[in-house]
Amino acid sequence: MRRHHRFALAATAAVLTATACGAPPAEDVRPPVPPSAPTTAPTSTPTRTPTRDRADVTVTGVVRTGVEAGCLVLDADTEDYLLLGGDRALLRPGLTVQVRGTPKPGIPTTCQQGVPLEVHEVRPP
């Protein structure tokens, strides 16, 4: 008798599966979306300010170790500069140096300290 129930159950499942597979898809029951209002173009176009290469600066200060490993900062009178590049033999912590370079305030760094300064020249003050 159990075998008969299993067979009937399996047959019923097969029929339901076959019927469902051949059935047309159900209609979309979502409410209709009203047409959107026409959009208009903005009245003004965004403008970008042309960027200029920053002029080189020459600053004098004391080289300090940054808060992050491998970072060197020039502690100048008016600003701290994150030193990018340059001769590391001349840029040692504790030395007072004069550095010529290009400020790069928008450049991403991991040092998180000072204005990034691309170093072109290092010399004693």
Secondary structure by P-SEA (a helix, b strand, c coil): caaaaaaaaaaaaaaaaaaaaacccccccccccccccccccccccccccccccccbbbbbbbbbbcccccbbbbbcccbbbbccccccccccccbbbbbbbbbbccccccccccccccccccccc
